[in-house]
């Protein structure tokens, strides 16, 4: 990836009372593989959601630049 966004297997973090638990002691190998598989099955959906969010934010940036330009023009007209 571009270094700005990273993805981790959040469903592999096991906590109890805010203490991380040992993955080896808490999860069977089959359970581990199932969780990894579920993560990768949902990865395309996650990427699509992130790309949609990026497009939405880029559109908002464009709109803000237009508004900024209009505001700047209006301010300059009032000064003259």
Secondary structure, DSSP 8 states (H G I E B T S, - for coil): --SS-----GGG--EETTEE--HHHHS-HHHHHHHHHHHHHHHHHHHHHHHHHHHHHHHHHHHHHHHHHHHHHHHHHHH-
